[in-house]
Amino acid sequence: MKILVVDEMHECLLPLLHNLGAEVSYQPTFGKKDAEQVIHQYEGLLIRSKFFIDSAFLDLATSLKFIGRAGAGLDLIDLEACKERGVEVFGANEANKVAVAEHLLGMILMLFNKLNTSPQEIRNDQWLREKNRGEELMGKTVGIIGYGHNGSTAAARFAAFGCRVLAYDKYKKGFGSAEIEEVDLETIFTEADVFSFHVPLTEETRKWADSDFFSKFRKPIYFCNVARGEIMVQEALIQALENGKVKGACLDVLENEKITALTDKGRKEFEYLRAHPRVILSPHVAGWTIESYRKINEVLCEKIKALYKL
């Protein structure tokens, strides 16, 4: 089994692969053109987010049997083209589910308790107690769309904080429990105080959170996106913040994360969100903890082991 690794990975990966009997070429500095020159030699490819794997790349990968993505989401891989060529594709979604859930809870608690603004006020010799009166998460109704690894783990954390949790998943049924209410979209739009996306980026979900989406919420909501930035229309979110449909937002992802190369419109939107006192931003790191970095590689190796029945 020959495997090409084209992204920087946790140091545990190579020993794990060697234990499976794999011959590994670790090339974290490779770009797409470098990989295209040698991919015909390999049965396996491990990648994070280095480049998009399209039909043209796969046409060169004449020996390829599998692609493993070191992370959650497979939107940088042409899944249909892989299926046509019999190439197995898998990610490591389950490896960072705790990291994503804890990061999400941290963001919402930070927002509710104004911990994004009050520390700086104190550094500026401002002791503003009434201005920084917080809001409790307990008792809130949380609506979650997507009940896979990340959605279900986040739901359990919200339930532990005493929230009523509503969950919807178009492709999964019968997952409701004493703590989690399985509902339709209309119930989430009607009853949610806090809303969180936990879906992959697909053509079905791209730009889902547009103006029409935000208008459907009966109550003003706190909006959270720790999935993919392209699921939301940033302009629509800003309009919802301005008209009061969204009371605050927790965003680990943005519509365009290349913030040094934004259009004029994109720069204005980014500046608005960055300056807003009720918006919490983080640089797409919700699933990127010390622990998940290792677990992602362990999960990939387990899936390779299962694929080859080792």
N, C-alpha and C positions, 0 to 999 in steps of 0.2 A: 504494500500500500504506500504510494507516494503522495505526499500532501504538501501543497504550497501555501504558506502563510504570508499574507501581504500587508498586514497591519501589526502595529505593536500590541503584544499580548502579555498577560501576566506570566511571570517567570515559571509558574507551575506547568504551563502548557506543554513545553517540549518533553519534560520527563513523563508526563501522562501519555503523550502520543507515542513516545518510545516504548512505553510499557505495553502498548497495543501492537507493537511490532511495526510501527510506521516509520518510513524514511521521510524525514521532514526537511524542507528547505524554508528556512525562516528569513524572509526578506521584507522587513517592515518599511524599508525606504522605497519599495517598488511603486511605480505609478502604473497606470493602465497599459501603456505601451510596453513597459518592461514585462508585465504579466502576460501580455499577448504573445510575446516572443517565445515563452517557455511553457505556456499552459497546456499544450498538447502532451506534455510529458507526465501530467499528474492526474491521479484519480480523484483527489480531493482538493478543495480550495477553502481556506478559512479567511474571512474578511470581516472588518467592522463597517466602515462607511467610506472607504477609500475612493471607490468609483462605482458607477452604475454598470451592472452586468446585463448586457443586452444580447440580442440575437447574433450580432456580428462577433462579439467576444465568444459566445458559446460555439459558433461555427469553427473557431480555432481550437476549442477545448475538446478534441476528438476522443480523449480517454477519460473525460470527467464523469464521475459517478455521483458526486455530492458536492454541495456548497453549504458550509456552515457559517452563519452570521453570528458574530460575537456581540450579541445585543438583542433587543426586542424590536420587532418590526422587520418586514422583508420588502419594504417599498423601494429599495435600491436594487432589486433583482427582478428581472422579467420572468415572473413565475410561469406564465403560459409557455414561453419559449423553453424554459427548463423542462416543463412537463412534456412538451412535444419531443424532446431529446432524451427523455428518461433520466434526467438529472434530479436526484433527490435534493430538496432544499429544507433546511431547518434552522431555527434560531435558538436563542437561549432565554426565552421570555420569562420562564419560571425562576431564573437565577437572580433577577433584580427586582422581584415583586415586593419584597420587604423594603428595599431601599426606596422604591417609588412611593409606597404607601406612607412610610415615615416622613419622607420629604414633603409630600402633600400635606400631611397633618401639621408638620412644622410651619409650612407656609400659611395655612389657614389660621393657625393659632397666632402666628406673628401678625397677621392682618387684623384679626379680631381684637388683639390686645395692643395694637399700634406700636409694636416693637420695631417696626421699620423706621419710625420717625422719632419716637421719644428719646432713644439714646443720643441722637445728634442734638436734640434740644437741650438735654442735660449738659452735653459737652459745650454748648453755647450759653451756659449759665441760666437756662430756662427750666423752672420747676413747675410744670403746668399739669396739675393733677386732674382737674375737671376736663380739660381738653383731651386727656389720655384715658378717660374712663373706658374700660374694655367691654366686650360683649362675650357671653358664654356660648361655647359650642354645644354643650349639653342641652338637649331638648329641641335642637334644630332638625329639620327634615332635609336629608341629603339625597339628592337624585344622582344616580350613577348610570351612565350609558356604557355598556361593555362589561361583561362579567366573566372575563377570562382570568388569567393569573393575576394581573395587576388590579383589575376591577374588584375581584372577589377579596383580595388581600386588603385593599383600601376600605372596602365595605366593612370588613370585620373590625378594622381600627376605628372607624366612625361609630360603629355599634358599641364598641367598648367605651367610647366617650359619652354614651347615653343618647346618641342620636337615633332618630327614626330613619332607617335606610331603605330607600326605594331603588330598585335596580331593573334595568331593561337590557336585554340582549336579543337582537334579531335572530341570532343563530343558535341560541341555547334556551331550552325550556326546562321547567321542573327543578330549578335550583333554589327556590324560595325556602326559607327556614323560619324559625321562631324569631331570629334577629333581622333577617333580610326579607323584605317584601318584593316578590317578583311582580312587576306591574307593566302596564303599557306606557307608551311615550306620553300620552295625554295626561296620565296621572302625575308623571314627573313635571310636565309643564304647569300643571295646576297647583301642585302642593310643595314643590321644592323650595327651600330657602338657600341651599348650597347646591351647586351643580358641578359635576366632574366628568370629563371625558376619559374613557379607557378603551379606545378603539384603535385599530391600525389605520394607517393612511392607505386608502384605496380610492379608486375612481368613484366609488359609492360615498365615501366619507369626505373626500376633498371639498373644501369650502362649505361644509355642512352648516357650520355656525355662521350664517349670514344674517342679514337684517330680519328676514322672515322668521328665522329660528329664534332670535332673541325676543321678537314680538309675541311669541306664543306663550311666554312665561306669564302666569297670572299675577305673581308677586315679584317684587324686585329681588334679585338673586345675587349671591356671590358666585362668580364664575371661575372654574379651575380647569386648566389644561396642562397636564403632564404627559400627554400622548405625543402628538405631532402638531407643529404650528400651522401646517397647511390645512388642517381640519377647520380652522376658523378663518373668517375674513376679518383682518385686523381693523379695517375701516368700520365694519359693522360693530365690532366690540367697542370701539371708541365712541361711536354714536350711542350705543347702549349705556355706556358710562355717563355720557353727557345728558341723556334724557332720563336717567334714573332707573332704567330697566336692570342695569347691573350696578350693584352697590360697591363692588370691589372685585378685583381679579387677582388670581395667583397663576402665574405663567412661567413654566419652566421651558417653554418652547415658544418660538415666534414664527410668523408667516415666512419671514426671510431672516435667517440667523447670521448671514454674512453682513454684519453691521458696519463694516468699513467700506462696503461697496453697495450701499443702498441708493435707490433713486431718490429724487427730491421728495416725492410723495412718501416713500418708505422712511426717509430720514425724519420727516415731520411726525409721522405716526410713532416712530420709535422714541423720539424726544418727548412726545405727549405721554406715552406709557411710562417712560423712565422718570418723568417728573411728577407723575400723579401720586398723591399721598395714599391712595387706596389701591394701588397696584404693586404687587410683589413680583419681582423678576429674579430668575436664576438662569444660568447659562447652559441649559439642557444637561443638567447633572443629576436629575432626580434618581436615576437608576445607577449612578456611577459612584458607588461607595468603595471603600477599601475591601469590604467583604464581598460585594457583588462582582468586583473585578476578578477575584479568584473563582467565585462560584460559576460565572459565565463560562470560563474555560473548562471547569469540571463538568458542567452540563453538556457542552459540546462533545467532550470526549466520551461521555456516557452514550450520547446519541450515535456517535461513530461506532462505538462498541456494539450497540444494538443493531445498527445497520448491517454490520459484518457478522453478527451473531457470534461475537468473540467470548 
